[in-house]
């Protein structure tokens, strides 16, 4: 029975040793809550590190057996692996780069090798429990290489990946020496989820520029497999936090905390110790607020909770010292006998205590310099049963895209942060309730369970699309039937596109000359008297005739503008006007002047703008501009504007590969018809084919062709097989 395997750096429980016994304690965090309903079902399983370096094999066996009862499986890491893979590459290289703190990033080959090793270890553990029909959901930046590693072992398995931190812009990501390897690792997935559209956009841009895979609405074709990326903001378990806010234990603690803090308005700040959270900036903003608005002294206090994290690492140690000094300075500067400006806790709190703080806080100050999502702000909103309270939220947090009714600020703008605090503290209750109601309704709808269901729905859609294309793939069975039909036919008509079909693309179109293998294939096919081979291409007639004219082939060139049967002269389907070319050439040359690496190819009845050598991104931008420009000026002219593989072509609308192919089908009725092409300009050819014909599209994209074939190499392999049949 197919199962779902959830894979993350850590399991949803922590292993603790108590009196020589291994005890499990639930991990904090929304992920464990959201996925609890999945991994606990049937034979599903969650795989990850149990949180402790375990040395003894007997202990490993004991822990494995214990975890298995709860649908979990461990990946055991050594102390060295924890230090080099997790604390090292994951948190000293990827974390600062992905959060735009590249001044803290460490580029160390040894750490990279450790990262590869541990990712391979995770992949091997997955392989031990996975079956080809399973679904695997991999999480976060620690395991970026795992999707492709699993793909190599299970080519058709369903793999989803979700990144819980930001994906940086190309300018940041390109700094990583191992950037391409990381992208290819992620692209082993079928579906990739990100918190925000910006994260998805940055990822797609990096994939395009560094891995060479373009996209259409988030869909990419990677090694003839459709891969999709999308923005799916993660929610929280809303009902859990709302329920906790009304629990008697929470209410008791609220009364106790309120009595200790006094009758002041409370600003709440909760963060893990990290330079990405903007804690020092927040403290300085509060200091400025007290200086600018002295009337609020004695009337407002900050409750600052900083959860310990990596404070033995030098930069984190320095951050801790900076926070301690700022808190000490502000309290020393403004404190009075009955009032403390900042109540500072360097520790973690259980959920009931956090819920009490959420309830009593008038303002939540959530101002990270960069954050993937930030769930604290969502927990604060869910806990506000009376709907009173104000959220100040950084624009740099993923949650800001959803919570537009908060007070949004730029965490680098100290003035804005100061005024936001003042606005929050003075906001009328009616406005607070209106804003809070709106945000609560949004969080109720887009909760953690909605996020999980949506992810699996999107993954399922991608797999269905892949499978629909696979059904058209020229597999062993289809190939055998094609060869059988070919063999028994007495007359055969074979239409072959050139670029992208018989040979790969080249930066310079004139360099795509037939190689020895292609010459052998064409010679073999044309030597058989039963065959009539037609080279049907967008190329100009002089080039194709010069390359393949030595063989008895028919030519359809310039998309059907020029035709030549074996032993005949060149002719056109109709008398066509080419006077339009001068004006169009001026436009195209204007774009060449603005786009280094592009050039214009002139044919007798068409013009082609090439941008294969143009900087990635700029080429796509100019293409959109040029296409729009050309479609505008040709709106009332008998011309077609066509976008191909790194080309934009303008030609007479009368010209059409399908129209030309139809002439051949009528002139040379055949028992066996084959048409092979790769571009959307070949779709007209496919549409013109009779029902019994074999039409084959190169690549895994939707097409009017009956079948798909992965690559030029596969086309050549098939044609060689045909050439060997008499």
N, C-alpha and C positions, 0 to 999 in steps of 0.2 A: 504493500500500500504506500503511495507517495506521501512524503512527509515534508515538513518545513524545518529547516535548520537555520537558527539565528546564530550569527557569529559576531562577537564583539571582543574587544581587548579584555574586558572583565566580565565575569559571570554576574547574574543579578543577586548573588549572595557572596559574602566574604567568609573565608575559612579562618577560624580562630582556634588556637590550641588552649584547652582548659582541662587541667588535671589529666594530662596525657590523652585527652580525648579531643577529636576534631568536631567543633561545633560550627554550624552555619548561621549567619546573621544576614537578614535582607539588606541589600545595598540601597542607598538613597538614590533618588533620581526618577524622573518620569519615564525613562525608557523601560525600566524593569516593570513599572506599572502598566504601561501601554502594551507591552508585549507579553505580559503574564497570561493573558487569555489565549495566546497562540501557542507558546512553547509547552504549556501544561496540558494541551489537548493530545489525545491519542498517542502516537509514537513520535510526535514532534520533539525537538531537542534544542537546547541552547548550549553553544560551545564557547568557552572562553577561559581566561586565566583565573584561578580561584583566589588570587590575592596574596599568596604566600609562596616563597621558594621552598619546594619540598624535595629533600635529598633521597630519603630511603624509598626503595622500590615497594616495600611492604606498606608504607604510609600512602604512597601513590595509589596502590591497589585499593586500600581502604577508602580513600577519598573518592576514587572513581566509582566504587560500588555505592557509596553513600549518595553521591550526586545523581547517579543513574535513577534512583528511586523517585527523584523530583524532576526527571526529564532534562538533566544537565550532563554535560561532559567536559572534563577539564583539559586545558592545554598547559602542561607544566613548563615553567620557565626557570632557568637558573638565575642566581643572583647577578651574574655577569650579564646575562641577556636582559634582565630587568633594567640594569644600569645603562647598557649601551643601546638597546632597542627602544625602551619606553622613556626613561629619563634622558637618554642621549638623543638619538635621531628624531624620535617622535616629538619630544618637548624642547629640544635645543635647536632643531633644524626646521621641522615642519611647522610647529606652533608659531614661532615668531614670524616666519615667512608668510604664513596664511593670515596672520593678524596684522601685517604691515609693520612689524618691528624688526626689520632686517638688520638693524645694528646689533641685535642680540643673537642673530643666527650663527650657528657653528656648522661649517662645511668640512666634515671629516670623513674620509673614505672608510676608515675602520667602523665608524658608526653606521654608515650606509650598508656595509656588508652585514653588520649585525641585524639591521632592519630587514634586509633581504632574507637572512637566515631564519629569523623568527616568523616572517610572513610565510616562508616555505614550510615551516613547522606547522603553522595553522592550516595551511592547505593540505598537508599530509594527514592531519587529524580529521579534517573534513572528509577526505577521501575514504577514510576508514569506516565512516558511518553513512556516507552518501550513496544514493542510487541515481541512475540517469534521469528518472522521472521526478526527483525531488525538487524542491524550491529552496534556494539558499539566499538568505538576506544578511549581507555583510555591512558592518557599521564602522564608520569614522576613520580618521586620518591615520591611525596606527596600522591599518590593514589595507593600504591603498594597492598593494601588489597582489593581494590574495585573489581578486576576481579572475585575473588572467591565468594565474597559477592553477586555479580550479578548472578554468575553461580548457586548459591543455589536457587535463585528465578526463573531463566530461564535456565534450564539444557541444552537446545540445542541451545541457542542463539549464534550468532557469535560475539566473543569478540577478539579484537586486543589490544595490549599494546605496547607502545614505550617508552623506557627509554632515556631521553635526556642528562643524565650525565653518567660518566663512571660507569661500574659495577666492583667492586673491586675484587681482587684475593681472593681465599678462606681464606688465612691467615688473611686478613683484615676483610672480611665479618663475619667470625666465631666469631669475638669479640662481635658482637651484641647479647645481651641476647635473642632477639626475632627473631633470624635469620631464624628459620624453619617456623615460622608463616608468615614471610614476603615472603619467597619463595613459600609457598603454596598459598598465596594470589595471587602472580603473575601467578602461574600455573593454575589459573582459566581461563586464556586466552586460546585461540586456537592458536594464533600466537603472538610471542614476538619479537620485533625488537630492535636492538642495533646499535650504530653508527659504531662500529668496530668489527672485528673478535675476538680481544682480549677480549672485553667486553662480547661477546657471549660465548667465551670459559670459562671465569671466572664464568659466570652464570651457565653454564652446569656442571662445576666442583662442584660448591656449591650445586646444585640440587642433583647431584649424591652422594656427601658425607653427606649431611645434611638431604635430603628428601628421599634418596634411589632409585631415578629414574635414570636409565642409559639412554643413548641416542645413536642413530645411525644417523650420519650426521645431528645432530641437532634435530632429531625427538625423542620424548619421549612418552611413554604410561603412562598416569596419570589417575588412576581410570577408566581404559579401554577406555580412550579417547586420541586420538593422539593430541599431542601438539608439535608445531614446534618453534624453535628459529633460527634467522638468522641475519646477519649483513647487515644493510641498511643505509649507510651514508646519512645524511640529506644534501640537497643542499640549495641553495638560489634562489630567484626570480631573475635570472641573468639579464633578460631584464629590470626589474625595476631599478636595480642599474646602468646598462649601460645607460639607458635613462636619469636617474637623473644626471649622470655625464655630459651629454651634454645639460642640461636644462639651459636657460639663467640666472636664479637665482643663480645657482651653479657657473657659469662662473663669474658672478659679484662678488660673495663672494670670489672666488679664487683670483681675482685681488686685492680685498681689503685686504685679509689675507696676500697675498704675499708682498704687500706694507708695511704692519706692521712688518713682520718678517725679511725683508731684503733679500739680495742676498746670501743666504746660502742654503746648501743642508738640507733637512728636514727628520728626522727620526720620524715616527708616532707611538704612543702608545695609544691604546684605550682599556679601561677595566672597568668593574664594580669593586667597592671596595670589594676585597675578597682576603683572604690569599692564595687561590689556583692559583691566576693569576701571581704570581712571580714578582710583581711590584718592591719591594725593591731590589731584585736580579738584575733586569733589570737596575735600577738606578746605582747600584754599578758597573755593567759591563760597563756602559757608562762613569762613572768616571774613571775607569781603562783605557778605550780606550783613553780618553783625556790625561791621564798621559803618556801612551805608545806612542801615536802618536800626539805629540804636534803640528805638522804641520796642523792638522785638527781644531785646535782652531780658532775661527773666521769664519770657513768655514762650520760648521755643527751644527744644533740645534735639540733638541728633542721637539716635540709637544706632551705633555702627557695629555691625557684626562682621568680622573677617575670619573666614574659615581657614585654618592653617593648611599650607600647601608648599612643599619643597623648600622650606625655609632654611635648609642647610646649603642650598645652592646659592652661590654668591650674589647673583642679581636679585634673587628673592629675599635673601637676608638683608640686602641694602634697601629693598622696597619696604620691608618690615620696619627697619630702623627709621626710614623716612616717615612712614605713617605714625610710628610711636612719637617721633619728635614733633610732628605737626599737631597731633592730638594734645601732647603736653603743652606746646606753645599756646594753642588756642584756649585750652582750659586755664592755663596760667594767666593768660591775658584778660579773659572775660569772666571767669568764675566768680561767684559770690557765695556767701555762706549757705544760702538756701537754693542755689541754682548751679548746675553744671551744664555747660554748653554741649559737651559730647560725652556720651556714655559708651565706652569702647570695650568690646568683648573680642578677644582673640581666641575663639573657640567655636565649636559647632553646637547647635541646639537640636533637640528632638522636635518632631513635627508639631506637637501640641504647643510647645513654647514659641516656635516660629509663627504658628497660627495666631497665638495671643498677640504677638508683636504686630502682625498684619492687621488684626482687628483694631488695635488701639492707635495705630499710626494715622496721622492726618495726611501725611505726604510720604510717598515712596520715591526715593532718589536713586534712579537706576541709570547711570551715565557712563557705560563702558566706552573706551576709545575704539573698540571693535569687538563685536560679539556675534556668534553665529545666529542665535535666537535670543537667549536669555529668558528663562522660565520664571525667575523670581517675580518679574513684573506681572506675569499672568497669575501666579499664585496669590499675589497681593490683591488683584482684582476679584478673583474667585472668593476670597475670604471676606470681602466687604458686603456682608449681608444687609447692612443698612444703606448701602450704596453711597455712603459718604466717604470722601477721600479723594486725593488727587495723585496722579502718577506723573512724575517728570521722567522722561525717557530719552535716551540718546538716539539720535538719528542713525548712529553706527551699529545699533543693535538690530538684528533681524526682525524682532518683534515690532519695531517701529512701523513696518510696512502694514501691519494689521491694526495696531492700536493708535489710529490717527486722532482719537479723542483725548489722548494724553497731551501733556505739554511737551512738545518735541524740541530738543535743543542740540546744538553742536557742542560736544564735550570739550572742544578746544577753545570755545568762545566763553571765557570766564564771565564777561559782562552778561551774556545771555543766560548763563546758568544762575547768576545772582538774581536777575530779574524774574526768572522762572520760579525760584524759591518764593520770592515775594508774591508773585501772582498766585501760586498754589495756596499760600497761607491766607490770602485775602479773598479767595474765590467764594462767591455766594453758594450756599448749600444747594439751591435749586440747580445751579449750573453743574455742581459736583455730581448730583444725582443723575442729571441728563447724560453727562459724559460717561459716568460709570455704568449706567444702564445699557448704553450702546455697546460699550466694550464687553460687558458681561454676556450680552446676547451673542456677540461674535464668538467669544471663547466657548460658550455652551455648544454652539454649532460645530465649530472647528476644534473639537477636543482631540485628545490623544487617540481615542478609538476611531474617530473619523479619519485621522491621519494614517493609521495602520491600514484601515480598509481601503483608503484611496491609493496607498502605495501598492497594495497587492492588485487592485483593479488595473492600475497603469502597467504594472509588470505583466499581468495577464494579457492586456491588449497588445503589448509588444510581442509576446510569445505567439499570440494568435496570428499577428501579421507576419512574423517570421515563418510560421508553419504554412500559411497560405502561399508564400513564395516558394517554400520548400517542395510543396506539392507539384510545382511547375518545374522543379529542377531537373535538368537532364541527368537522371541517375542511371544506375546500371541497367534497370529494366527498360527505361525509355530509350537509352542508347542502343540496346539490343534490338528493340522493335524498329528503331530508325534504320539501323544497319540491315535488318531483314528486309524492310520495305525498299530500301535502296538497291539491295542485291537483286530482287526479283523484277525491278522496273526495267523497261526497255528504253525509255526516254526519261532523262532527268534534267531539270532546270534548277541551277544553283545560283542564288543571289548572295553576294558577299560584299559587305561594307569593308572599307580599308582601315582607317584610323580607329583604334580602340577595338577592332575586331580581328583583323589579320596581323596587326602590329600594334605595339603600345604607342603612347603619345610621346612627343619630344618637344622641348622648349622651342626649338626651331622646326617648323613643319617640314622643311626640306631635308632635315636629317633623318626622317623616318623612312629611310630607304629599305626595300625588301632585303632581308638577310638570306643567307644560304638556305636555311630551313624553309622559309616561305617560298623561295624559288622552287625548291623540291616539291612542296605541296601543290603549287599551281601547275607545275609541269606534270605531276602525277594525275591530277584531276582532269586536266585538259587532254591528256593522252588517251583517255577512255572515250571512244566514239559515241557512247550512250549519253555522255555528259555535255551540257551546254552551260558554261560558267560565265556569269555576268558580274563584273566588278561594278558595284553601284555605290557611288561616293560623292561627297561634297567637294572633293579635290578637282583641280582644273584638268582639262583633258591632256594638255602637253605633259604634265608631270606623270600622270598615270600611264600614258602611252609610252613614255620614256622608260618607266620602271618595269612594266609588265606587257608591253606591246609585242614582245617577241613570242608570246604564247597565243594560241588560238582562243582568245577570250573576247566577249562582248564588253563594251564600256557604256555605263550611264554615269556621266560626270556632272559636277556643279549642281547636285541635287536633282538632276533630270533635265538640265538645260541643253546638254550635248549628248548625243547618242551615237554609237557606232557598233554595227554588227561585224562579225568576223569577215574580213575581206572586202568591206564596204567603206565608203567615205563617211566623215562626220556629218551629222545633220541635227537640226533642232526640231522640237515638237511644233513650235509656232514661231512666227516672226515676232521678236521681242525688241522693245525699245530699251536702250541702255543710256539714254541721255540724262537720266536722273542721277547717274553716278557722280557727276561733277559736284553737285551740291552736297550729297551724302559724304563724299570724300573729304570735303572741307570740314564738315562736322567731325568726322572720325579723326582727321589730322589734328584738330583742335584738342581732342582728348589724348592723342599721342603726345602732344606738347606738354600736357599736364600730368602725364603718367609714364614715368621712366620705366622702360622694359616692354612697353606695348608697341605694337606696329600694325599697319594695315596691309592686308593681302588683297590685291585686285585680281578678280576673275572677269571673264567676258560679260557675265550677266549677274554678278554679285560682288559685294565688298565684304571683307571679313576683318574685324578688329580682334587681334590676338592679345591676351594678357597673361599667358602662362608664366612669363618671367617677371611679372609685376609683384611687388611686395604683397604678401597675404594680408587681406583686409582692405588695402587700398584698391586692389583689383576688383573686389566685390562691390566696393562703394562706387567706383567709376562705372562699373557695369550697370548698376541700377540707374545712375545718372544718364548714361549714354542710351540705354534702352528706352527710358522714359522720353528723352529728347527725340530719339529717332521715331518712336511711335507717334509722337505729337506731329512731327513734320511730314510723316508719311500717311497720316490718317486718311487723306483723300487721294492717295496714289495707289496704283496696282502693285504694291510692294508688301513683303512680309519681313518682319523683324524677328530673327530667331536667336535664342540663346542656346549655345552648345557647351561642350567641355572646354572652358577657358576661352571661349570665343563669343562674339556677337556678330551675326551675319545679316545682311540685308540683300534680298533677292526679289526677282519678279514673282508675284503671287501665282502666276501661271505655272511656275516651276515647282515640281513636286515629285519626289522619288516614287510615290505610289502610282502616279499617273504614268510615269515611264515604265514601271514594272508591269503595269496592266497591259501595255503594248506587247511586251515580251510574252506574257502569259497567253495572249490571244494569238500571237504569231507562232509560238512554239508550244502547243499543248503537250503536256508531259505526264507520265505516270507517277513521277516523284518530283516534288517541289520542295526546296529548302531555301530559307532566307535567314541570314544571320546579320545582326547589327547591334550597336551599343548605345546610340544616342537617340534623343527624342526625335531627331530628324528622320530616323529609320522607322518611326511609328507608322508613317504613311505607307511604307513598304509592307509592314506587317498587316495593316488593315486591308491591303489589296490582295492578300494571298487567299487562295481557295481553301475550303474547309479542311481538305485532306492534307494540306501543306504542313511542313514542319517549320514554324517560325520561332526563332531563338534570339532572345535578348541577352547580351553580355552584361553581367552584373545583376545584383539582387534588388532591383527596383520594379515598381509596377509598370506593366507594359501591355500593349495589345497582342504581343507575342504569346504563343501558347506555352513556351518554355523559357527558362532562364539557364544560363551557363555561367559559372563563376568568373572566368578570366580568359584573356587572349591565349594563354597556354592551353586551356581546356578546349578552346575552339580549334587550335592547331592539332591537338591530339585527336579530336573527332575527325577532322578533315584528312589526317594521315590514315585513319582507319578506312575512310571512304576511298581514298586513293589506292589502297591495297586490294580493293574489291574490283573484280573485272566486270 
